[in-house]
Amino acid sequence: MELRHLRYFIALAGSLNFTRAAERLHVTQSTLSHQIKQLEEEVGTPLFDRVGKRVALTEAGDGFLHHATRALREIDLGLGALRQDSSEMTGELRIGATHTFNLGFIPDCIASFQQKHPLVKVVVEELSADQVAARLQQGSLDLGIAYRPAAPGPLLFEPLYNEEMVLIVASGHALARRKRVRMVELHRLPMVLLPASFATRQMLDECFRACGAEPQVVAEINTLAPMMELVAKTQLASIVAANVVPAHASLVIVRLDSPTPVRTPGMLLSPQASEAAPTRAFSAIVRKLAFRSSLLEVAQRQRP
């Protein structure tokens, strides 16, 4: 089935006259008749009753008309969006993101977005994952960038990639020379972690329970930068996403396994906001940059 079949069908259904429909489409009547016959053969049922010069929709044709009209409308809207000059897009885009993404990923996305859509104002708020979800449901945010929530409810969650978490220690730490450490080896290890209210901490606690380890959590900090600075200055260890660790002479990354903690970053959207043009445009950029991040993550895991 081709687009012209739908256009010819809708034109004939609108006039119920081959001559008028052919004139409207700027084709010959025989061409229109042939195309309608092709469509009916493809769908396997008559769409029109022909009695002399009179034409009427069959019951099947009447039902198909609704879906064909909606499909063609969506296609025309899509074609119009492709032809539109992206620099003419206006409005405001409200984004909620957790701290990890605001360190580099969100600024990269905004920089790319602003090059293409300079007239759209972007407002970013740094929030917890629960706050992002709540604000999206309230309608005060258009898009959320966070980790997979335990219960997203009515929101749409689009996973972007899987993100491995790693152990970080100071260069003089006893584990600094190890390439890999099993989670069970962290039993009674002095650590600084995110507070228990964070979804990431809850995931780590599940990993600890799964392997029978119970680290000695001597400090909890709700932001990553001071947490990593504390690790660099002490004999405490921590667990963070590999891609947030800065180039720091005093920090060493050690891979974890049995199990390997993994988070799933993604986009959270409400069904209504996801249809807005700025949201769709920004989402496309997020997917593109997330794909690059996932390739980098794979490359890092494959390093000896």
N, C-alpha and C positions, 0 to 999 in steps of 0.2 A: 504494500500500500504506500502510495506517495502523497505528498502534500496536495498536489493538484487534484487528486481524487476527492479529498476532503473539501477543498474549495469548490469544486464542481457540484458535489453533493449538497453542500449548504446553500449554494446559489439556487439550485433547482428546488430545494425544499422551501426556499423563501418565496419563490414566485409560482411554483407548481405549473410552470409553462416552459417548455424547451426553447421556444423561440426567444422569449424575453431573457431567460437565463443565459442563453448563448450570446445574446447581444451585450449583456452586462459583463460577461467574461471575455468578450472580444474573440470568440472562437466560432466555428461553424456549428450548426445544429447537429450535424452528423458526428463531429468530433466530440461534442458533449454527450451525445447518446452512447457513443462507443466507450467513453471514459466511465460513465455511470454503469454500463454493462460490465466492464472490467472490475469495478468496485464490488458489484453484487456477486460476481463470480468468486471474488477473493473472500468475501465475508460468508458466502455460502447461503445467502437468502435474499429474496427480492426486497428492495428498499422502497420501491414505488409500484403502485398499481397504475397501469396504463389502459384506459378505456377510450378508444378513439383518440381525440386530441387532448382529452382530459388526463391530468396526472394527479395522483394522491399518494400520500405517504402510507406505507403499510404500518402495521403495529410495530414491526421490527425497525422500520425506518424512523418512526417517531421516537423510539427509545434511543436509537443510535444518534439522532440529531443532537440531543442534549450533550452527549459525551464528545461528539465531533466538534461541536461549537466551542466547548470549554477547552479541548485540546488545542484547537487552532488559535484560540485567544491567547493561551499561554505561549505558544510558539511565536506568535506575532509580538507579544510583549518581550520575549527573549531576544528576538531579532532587533527590536527597537532599542533594547538596552545595549546590544553589541554595537549598534551604529551611533549611539549617543556619545558625544565627546565626554570622556570621563572627568575632564577638568571642570565640567559644568555642574557636577554633583555638589549639592549643598546640604546643609543640615547639621545635626549634632550627633555624635556617637558616644555613648556612655559605656565605659568598660570597667569591670571590676576584676582585679587580679590579685592572687596571693603574692607574698613577698618574693618568693623564688623567681617568678616570672618577671617581676619589675626590675630585677638586677640587670637584665640584658635583653631578654626575649621581647618584651613589650616595646621597649624603645626601638629595637630593630624593626618591629612590625609597623610602628607609627611612622618611622622615617620613610619606609617604603610606601606606606599608604598616603602620606602627605605629598610625595612626589607625584602621585597619580591623581589625588583628589585634594588639592590645596584649599578648596573652599569649605571643606567639612571640618568642623571643630571637634576635636577629640578630647574627651574628659576621662581621665583614668583615676580610679580610687584603689588604694591598696587595702584589701580586706581579707578576713579569714574565709576559708572555703564555705563555711556555714553562712556567713554574712553575704557572700556573693550569691549563693542560692536563694536566700531570703529576699534580697533586693531585686533579683531577676523576677521572682514571683510577684513582688509588689509592683513591678513595672518601672522602677527607678533606675534600672540598668538595661542595656540592650544586649550585652555580651559578657560572658564571664570566662576567664582563663584560670583554671584551677585543676586540682587532681580529682579523679573519679570519686564522687560522693558516695557514702554508704547507701543513701536513699535519695536519688535525685527528684523523686515525685513527678510532678507534671512537666519538668524541664527536659529538654533534649540534651543528651551528653554525647559528644562526638570525640572518641579517643583519637589522639594524635600519634603517640608512640609510647613505648615502654622505656622507663628511665631507671637505670641501675643506680643503687645507692652504695656508697663506699665508706670505709672507715678512714678517718683522718686523725693523724697523730703528729706530734712535734718530731723534728728530725732526730732528737736524742731519745725518743721513746723506745721501749723494749721491743715493740712490734714494728718499728720503722723499717727494718731490713727485710721484712716478710713480703712476699709477692701476693699471698692470699692468706686469709684467716677464716677459720670456720666460726660461725656464730656462737657455738657452744664455748669457744675459747674466750669469749667476752664475759663469761661468768665471773662476778665479783670485780670486774674491771672498773676502775673509777672513770666516770663519763659525764659529759655535759650534753643534754638532749633538749629538744623542744618540750614545752609543757604537755601534760597529758590531754589537754583539750584539743590539740592539733591532730588532724587525721593522720599525718605522717607518723607522729609518735605512736598513735594507736596501732598502726600497721607494724611498726618496729616492735612494739610490745608483743604482738601476735607472733612475730618471728622468734622472739626470745622464748616465749612460752613453747613454741613448736619444737625447739631444740633443747629445752630444759635449762636455759641460761637465765641468770638474774644479775644484770650489771649493777654496780654501785653508782647510782645517779646522785652525784654530789652537787650538781647545779642544773638549773633549768633556765633557758633564755629563749625569749619568743622571737628573736630575729637572728639571722644567720651570721652577719658580719661580726658582731661582738662574740658570738659563740666560737667562730673560727679563730678570732684573735686570742681568745682565752686558751684554746687548744695549743696555739703556737707558743704561748708563754708558760705553759704548765705541762704536767705529765698526764693531763686528762685526755681522753679520746672522745670522738663524736662520730656520728653517722649522718652524712649529707649526700645530696645528689652530686655526682661526679662533675657535672658541668657548671656548678656554682663555686667550685674551689678556685680561688685566685692563684696566680703565679706567685707563690710565697716561698721564700728560701727556707723557712722554718716549718712548712707543712709538708707532710708526706701522705700520699694516697695509697691505701691498701685495699685490694679487692676482697669482697666477702662472699662466702658460699655456705651451703648446707644449713639454711637456705640463703639464696641471694635476695636481699630486699629489693623489690621493684615497685615503682609507682607508675601510674598511668595518667600523664597530663592530657587535658582535653579542653574542648570548648563546651560551655554551658549556655544554652539559649532557651528563651521562651518561644513557643510556636509562633506567637504573633510577631515578636521583634525580629525573628529570623527572616521574615519576608522583606524587611526594609532594605533599600538599595545600599546604604552605607554599611549595614551589618553584613550583607552578602559580600560586599567588596573587601571588607576587612577580614572576614572569615577566609576568603580565598588566599589572602596574603599569609594568614596564620598557618594554613595548611602547607603552603609552599615552604615557609621557613621552618616549620616543624619537621617536614620531610628532610630538609638539610640537617637539622639537629639529630634526627634519628640515624642518618648515615654517619655522622660524626661519632655518635654513641657506639655504633657497631665497630667503627675503625678503632676507637679507643679500647674496646673489649678485646680486639684481635691483636693488640700490641703485645709482644713478648714480655 
